[in-house]
Amino acid sequence: MPEYLAPGVYVEEVSFAASSIRGVSTSTTAFIGVTERGPLKAPVALSSMAEFEQVFGGAPHPSFHLEKHVTRTGTSPLSDAGATQPAELPEITFQAGSETYALVQTNPAYFLHAALRMFFINGGGRCVVVSCGTYGDAFDSAEMLGALDTLKDIDEPNLIVVPEVTRLPRAEASMVNQAILAQCEDAGSRFAILDIPGGYLDRADPSGDPVAAFRDDIGTRALSFGAAYYPWCEAAVFRPEDFTFANIEPDSRPLLVTLLTDAGTAPEAGKISAPTLTGDFTIVARPGQSVPLTLDDFRAVDDSRARNLRYSILDTGQMTSRLVTTSTGKRRSGFRQKGLAQGKISFIRDRDAVDPGQFDIVVTDKNGRKSAQRTVFVVSDENAADRGRILQKIASDEADQQREVRALDHTLRQTSPLYAEITRRMAAYANTLPPGAAMAGVYTRTDNARGVWKAPAGVSVTGILRPTVTIQNRQQDNLNSPNGGVSINAIREFTGRGTLVWGARTMASHDNEWRYVPVRRFSIMVEQSVKKSIAPFIFEENDSTAWHSIRTMTDNFLLGLWRSGALAGQKPSDAFFVKVGLGETMTQDDVLNGRMIVDIGMAPVRPAEFVIIRIQQKTRSR
């Protein structure tokens, strides 16, 4: 009680409410993967797809090579535990006449953007994203592990999903998955949802059994802190309209034009192989200065050889400069890309030029097809005002180019069934996704609707057309209870019910205590909630007053969970107990050494996986 030194009326606020335990979050998900931009190896908290794209950018732009289909040969990465080849993705094939053709992606297939969309579609909420690279980077297990380490110092994530582990070579994928499980066990507050490399394949596929390979590689540590799902799913994230001929590499476009022409497509198909101009489109030169041009300033991408691409200069009256042959100084109105690549073309700015200049260029290929017109800017130094004006014009030119691509794409889609089929195959390929992110959304949805103690199973997966592999009861037997001890949960399609999650087991299938996902996650929630709530008792007196407070607040917390249906038992004493005190959980030596020991026992509800109906036929008695 405070000491009062002067007469008067004093008010003291006294709390009659007992201390209480507040349940911690259970479904904040950490995602690790490659993004378009954004901070690297820095966890960023997000709650929507719009926020993700604002910070990390949009979807990747896959690029495909078109060729005649050749049956894959060689050793599959799934067949060798020490394989260094990345896991393969599904083939894209289509029929044109009597021939079969294939589209092979030539740049890395990044999954994170699509995974986040599946997470939010399925009910996901708050998440933490860590970028381990930007588009154009190869998949790197060391970068993924570095991003994983950044999560050690933050308290929030309860789930961890790394969809692009499936793009690593088998040995590296195994190392990253084991590191994820180890972090979950060490933290004691996290649960991993793992994706199976090659999980789009049937287990009887000649290239290998993805489930068996995953089981062989995952190890034995911390299996109860993670769950895995099989197979991958065909999602509805991307539409055929999201893909155009621009996704096919320029050197493959002549073959595409030939196939579409042979199929009776309108002459517009020829425009597919028109050259495209790319580059910085700025030249920095002071008045009177001569600057050699390079392919970094601008270049053309086309299906023909570089020497067949001709640049034409269009002077709009604002050029205030000239293009010359580097060795002779002879003025030029055009040049070829080969000469540009060899450093034979230079730019000379007029000595009396005051205002920044500009000119337009267009490229013509060997067939007479022209690129879109692009503006090249001339500046003395790129100050903020000039740079803003230049970027605005470049963005406008690129928007015009995209409109031209979309207009041609729309025409081809309407006039060519073959072209429409090719874009459908691209979309189906991009929509073949590992299910981990969608399952994180399902976990969140189930937690919010029923509670963390409810099994995230028997519920539909939103945004899914179908699983890539059909699983029947007999095939699921081995997934649930394998001889090796690593359970895999099935995603199955049921007539009239859609695609459902048909399993709720951790990977520790032979561990009776931690066999089920809801039991492990519920226990994590209780442990962390109690741990955080009794932390203020550190350095308090280790006496009956503290013991009573801890027992009361923990009892009340567990009583509320029992009333919510999280604990089994007809009465509270059947569902849980809390013990703390001298002679009960502590000895005098414990008290003298500053150890306060609290024992909590719980009977969490378990999913009824097997509902058995027994029918006996009763005969009529005589």
WOZI-V182189 format. One record per residue. N is the residue number from 1. RES is the residue in one small letter. BURIAL is 1 if it has 9 or more other C-alpha atoms within 8 Angstrom, else 0. Layout:
n: [N	N]
res: [RES	RES]
burial: [BURIAL	BURIAL]
//
This chain:
n: [1	2	3	4	5	6	7	8	9	10	11	12	13	14	15	16	17	18	19	20	21	22	23	24	25	26	27	28	29	30	31	32	33	34	35	36	37	38	39	40	41	42	43	44	45	46	47	48	49	50	51	52	53	54	55	56	57	58	59	60	61	62	63	64	65	66	67	68	69	70	71	72	73	74	75	76	77	78	79	80	81	82	83	84	85	86	87	88	89	90	91	92	93	94	95	96	97	98	99	100	101	102	103	104	105	106	107	108	109	110	111	112	113	114	115	116	117	118	119	120	121	122	123	124	125	126	127	128	129	130	131	132	133	134	135	136	137	138	139	140	141	142	143	144	145	146	147	148	149	150	151	152	153	154	155	156	157	158	159	160	161	162	163	164	165	166	167	168	169	170	171	172	173	174	175	176	177	178	179	180	181	182	183	184	185	186	187	188	189	190	191	192	193	194	195	196	197	198	199	200	201	202	203	204	205	206	207	208	209	210	211	212	213	214	215	216	217	218	219	220	221	222	223	224	225	226	227	228	229	230	231	232	233	234	235	236	237	238	239	240	241	242	243	244	245	246	247	248	249	250	251	252	253	254	255	256	257	258	259	260	261	262	263	264	265	266	267	268	269	270	271	272	273	274	275	276	277	278	279	280	281	282	283	284	285	286	287	288	289	290	291	292	293	294	295	296	297	298	299	300	301	302	303	304	305	306	307	308	309	310	311	312	313	314	315	316	317	318	319	320	321	322	323	324	325	326	327	328	329	330	331	332	333	334	335	336	337	338	339	340	341	342	343	344	345	346	347	348	349	350	351	352	353	354	355	356	357	358	359	360	361	362	363	364	365	366	367	368	369	370	371	372	373	374	375	376	377	378	379	380	381	382	383	384	385	386	387	388	389	390	391	392	393	394	395	396	397	398	399	400	401	402	403	404	405	406	407	408	409	410	411	412	413	414	415	416	417	418	419	420	421	422	423	424	425	426	427	428	429	430	431	432	433	434	435	436	437	438	439	440	441	442	443	444	445	446	447	448	449	450	451	452	453	454	455	456	457	458	459	460	461	462	463	464	465	466	467	468	469	470	471	472	473	474	475	476	477	478	479	480	481	482	483	484	485	486	487	488	489	490	491	492	493	494	495	496	497	498	499	500	501	502	503	504	505	506	507	508	509	510	511	512	513	514	515	516	517	518	519	520	521	522	523	524	525	526	527	528	529	530	531	532	533	534	535	536	537	538	539	540	541	542	543	544	545	546	547	548	549	550	551	552	553	554	555	556	557	558	559	560	561	562	563	564	565	566	567	568	569	570	571	572	573	574	575	576	577	578	579	580	581	582	583	584	585	586	587	588	589	590	591	592	593	594	595	596	597	598	599	600	601	602	603	604	605	606	607	608	609	610	611	612	613	614	615	616	617	618	619	620	621	622]
res: [m	p	e	y	l	a	p	g	v	y	v	e	e	v	s	f	a	a	s	s	i	r	g	v	s	t	s	t	t	a	f	i	g	v	t	e	r	g	p	l	k	a	p	v	a	l	s	s	m	a	e	f	e	q	v	f	g	g	a	p	h	p	s	f	h	l	e	k	h	v	t	r	t	g	t	s	p	l	s	d	a	g	a	t	q	p	a	e	l	p	e	i	t	f	q	a	g	s	e	t	y	a	l	v	q	t	n	p	a	y	f	l	h	a	a	l	r	m	f	f	i	n	g	g	g	r	c	v	v	v	s	c	g	t	y	g	d	a	f	d	s	a	e	m	l	g	a	l	d	t	l	k	d	i	d	e	p	n	l	i	v	v	p	e	v	t	r	l	p	r	a	e	a	s	m	v	n	q	a	i	l	a	q	c	e	d	a	g	s	r	f	a	i	l	d	i	p	g	g	y	l	d	r	a	d	p	s	g	d	p	v	a	a	f	r	d	d	i	g	t	r	a	l	s	f	g	a	a	y	y	p	w	c	e	a	a	v	f	r	p	e	d	f	t	f	a	n	i	e	p	d	s	r	p	l	l	v	t	l	l	t	d	a	g	t	a	p	e	a	g	k	i	s	a	p	t	l	t	g	d	f	t	i	v	a	r	p	g	q	s	v	p	l	t	l	d	d	f	r	a	v	d	d	s	r	a	r	n	l	r	y	s	i	l	d	t	g	q	m	t	s	r	l	v	t	t	s	t	g	k	r	r	s	g	f	r	q	k	g	l	a	q	g	k	i	s	f	i	r	d	r	d	a	v	d	p	g	q	f	d	i	v	v	t	d	k	n	g	r	k	s	a	q	r	t	v	f	v	v	s	d	e	n	a	a	d	r	g	r	i	l	q	k	i	a	s	d	e	a	d	q	q	r	e	v	r	a	l	d	h	t	l	r	q	t	s	p	l	y	a	e	i	t	r	r	m	a	a	y	a	n	t	l	p	p	g	a	a	m	a	g	v	y	t	r	t	d	n	a	r	g	v	w	k	a	p	a	g	v	s	v	t	g	i	l	r	p	t	v	t	i	q	n	r	q	q	d	n	l	n	s	p	n	g	g	v	s	i	n	a	i	r	e	f	t	g	r	g	t	l	v	w	g	a	r	t	m	a	s	h	d	n	e	w	r	y	v	p	v	r	r	f	s	i	m	v	e	q	s	v	k	k	s	i	a	p	f	i	f	e	e	n	d	s	t	a	w	h	s	i	r	t	m	t	d	n	f	l	l	g	l	w	r	s	g	a	l	a	g	q	k	p	s	d	a	f	f	v	k	v	g	l	g	e	t	m	t	q	d	d	v	l	n	g	r	m	i	v	d	i	g	m	a	p	v	r	p	a	e	f	v	i	i	r	i	q	q	k	t	r	s	r]
burial: [0	0	0	0	0	0	0	0	0	0	0	0	0	0	0	0	0	0	0	1	1	0	0	0	0	1	1	1	1	1	1	1	1	1	1	1	1	1	0	0	1	1	1	0	0	1	0	1	1	0	1	1	1	0	0	1	1	0	0	0	0	1	1	1	1	1	0	0	0	0	0	0	0	0	0	0	1	1	1	0	1	0	1	1	0	1	1	0	0	0	0	1	1	1	0	1	0	0	0	1	1	1	1	1	1	0	0	1	0	1	1	1	1	1	1	1	1	1	1	1	1	1	1	1	1	1	1	1	1	1	1	1	1	1	1	0	0	0	0	0	1	0	1	1	1	1	1	1	0	1	1	1	0	0	0	0	1	1	1	1	1	1	1	1	1	1	1	1	1	1	1	1	1	1	0	1	1	1	1	1	1	1	1	1	1	0	0	0	1	1	1	1	1	1	1	1	1	1	1	1	1	1	0	0	0	0	0	1	1	1	1	0	1	1	1	0	1	1	0	0	0	1	1	1	1	1	1	1	1	1	1	1	1	1	1	1	1	1	1	1	0	0	1	1	0	0	1	1	1	1	1	1	1	1	0	1	1	0	1	1	1	0	1	0	1	1	0	1	1	0	0	1	1	1	1	1	1	1	1	0	1	1	1	1	1	1	1	1	1	1	0	1	1	1	1	0	1	1	1	1	1	1	1	1	0	1	1	1	1	1	1	1	1	0	0	0	0	0	1	1	1	1	1	1	1	1	0	0	0	0	0	1	0	0	1	1	1	0	1	1	1	0	1	1	1	1	1	1	1	1	0	0	1	0	0	1	1	1	1	1	1	1	1	1	1	0	0	0	1	1	1	1	0	1	1	1	1	1	1	1	0	1	0	0	0	1	1	0	0	1	0	0	1	1	0	0	1	0	0	0	1	0	0	0	1	1	0	1	1	0	1	1	1	0	0	1	0	1	1	1	1	1	1	1	1	1	1	1	1	0	1	1	1	1	1	1	1	1	1	1	1	1	1	1	1	1	1	0	0	0	1	1	1	1	1	1	1	0	0	0	1	0	1	1	1	1	1	1	1	0	1	0	0	0	0	1	1	0	1	1	1	1	0	0	1	1	1	1	1	1	1	1	1	0	0	0	0	1	1	1	1	1	1	1	1	1	1	1	1	0	0	0	0	1	1	1	1	1	1	1	1	1	0	1	1	1	0	1	1	1	0	0	1	1	0	0	0	0	0	0	0	1	0	0	0	1	1	0	1	1	1	0	1	1	1	1	1	1	1	0	1	1	0	0	0	1	1	1	1	0	0	1	0	1	1	1	1	1	1	1	1	1	0	0	1	1	1	0	0	1	1	0	0	0	0	1	0	1	0	0	0	0	1	1	1	0	0	0	0	0	0	0	0	0	0	0	0	0	0	0	0	0]
//
